[in-house]
């Protein structure tokens, strides 16, 4: 999405500070929150920008695909979203914590992804309580590894109470992330 949120043909419109033709890694943010314009979406975008400064991330927001995920004929939009995710160099996978884990919406989408081989993934969960902080390591990280993604760092658990100081949280976490050379 551009800062103005414009989308053309299911892809982010080119914004004023973007140049057609990608330079640098392809960064994709996958948002598994069933609510549009969620805190999870905003946090995930900020995480991607902290990890890959100067690169404008693409976003796959599953709220736009929810009605297609369990359909027998999901159509080309879902295929395009899977393609965008599987072709990412760096993938930020974000979900709110529901019942101690990621959302069913995110799981339904990832069930359609054949492989994340060659993709570096960073798991992110946004949660109401720090009691759920292990969910990112116990549930989401293993799922991404099972799909073949390289997950070079512990996942990020963001407690809603810390969103006001997110820059501080991200600075400490981003400094510890060791990305493969191809993704930098």
ChimeraX attribute file (.defattr): number of C-alpha atoms within 10 A of each C-alpha:
attribute: neighborCount
match mode: 1-to-1
recipient: residues
	/A:1	20
	/A:2	18
	/A:3	11
	/A:4	8
	/A:5	9
	/A:6	13
	/A:7	12
	/A:8	9
	/A:9	7
	/A:10	13
	/A:11	16
	/A:12	17
	/A:13	17
	/A:14	14
	/A:15	15
	/A:16	8
	/A:17	8
	/A:18	12
	/A:19	9
	/A:20	8
	/A:21	6
	/A:22	10
	/A:23	8
	/A:24	14
	/A:25	16
	/A:26	19
	/A:27	27
	/A:28	25
	/A:29	26
	/A:30	26
	/A:31	28
	/A:32	29
	/A:33	25
	/A:34	20
	/A:35	15
	/A:36	14
	/A:37	11
	/A:38	15
	/A:39	16
	/A:40	25
	/A:41	24
	/A:42	12
	/A:43	23
	/A:44	25
	/A:45	22
	/A:46	18
	/A:47	25
	/A:48	23
	/A:49	15
	/A:50	17
	/A:51	22
	/A:52	20
	/A:53	12
	/A:54	9
	/A:55	17
	/A:56	22
	/A:57	24
	/A:58	21
	/A:59	23
	/A:60	25
	/A:61	22
	/A:62	23
	/A:63	16
	/A:64	14
	/A:65	17
	/A:66	18
	/A:67	10
	/A:68	16
	/A:69	19
	/A:70	13
	/A:71	9
	/A:72	7
	/A:73	9
	/A:74	14
	/A:75	11
	/A:76	10
	/A:77	14
	/A:78	20
	/A:79	13
	/A:80	14
	/A:81	21
	/A:82	18
	/A:83	13
	/A:84	20
	/A:85	27
	/A:86	20
	/A:87	17
	/A:88	22
	/A:89	20
	/A:90	30
	/A:91	28
	/A:92	25
	/A:93	25
	/A:94	30
	/A:95	30
	/A:96	28
	/A:97	24
	/A:98	15
	/A:99	9
	/A:100	16
	/A:101	20
	/A:102	24
	/A:103	18
	/A:104	14
	/A:105	20
	/A:106	24
	/A:107	14
	/A:108	15
	/A:109	20
	/A:110	19
	/A:111	13
	/A:112	13
	/A:113	16
	/A:114	12
	/A:115	18
	/A:116	22
	/A:117	15
	/A:118	14
	/A:119	22
	/A:120	24
	/A:121	27
	/A:122	27
	/A:123	25
	/A:124	29
	/A:125	29
	/A:126	28
	/A:127	24
	/A:128	15
	/A:129	14
	/A:130	13
	/A:131	10
	/A:132	19
	/A:133	21
	/A:134	16
	/A:135	21
	/A:136	25
	/A:137	18
	/A:138	12
	/A:139	14
	/A:140	24
	/A:141	22
	/A:142	15
	/A:143	16
	/A:144	22
	/A:145	16
	/A:146	13
	/A:147	16
	/A:148	17
	/A:149	22
	/A:150	21
	/A:151	20
	/A:152	13
	/A:153	17
	/A:154	15
	/A:155	24
	/A:156	22
	/A:157	23
	/A:158	25
	/A:159	19
	/A:160	18
	/A:161	12
	/A:162	14
	/A:163	15
	/A:164	9
	/A:165	10
	/A:166	16
	/A:167	15
	/A:168	12
	/A:169	16
	/A:170	18
	/A:171	13
	/A:172	10
	/A:173	17
	/A:174	18
	/A:175	10
	/A:176	11
	/A:177	14
	/A:178	12
	/A:179	19
	/A:180	12
	/A:181	6
	/A:182	10
	/A:183	15
	/A:184	13
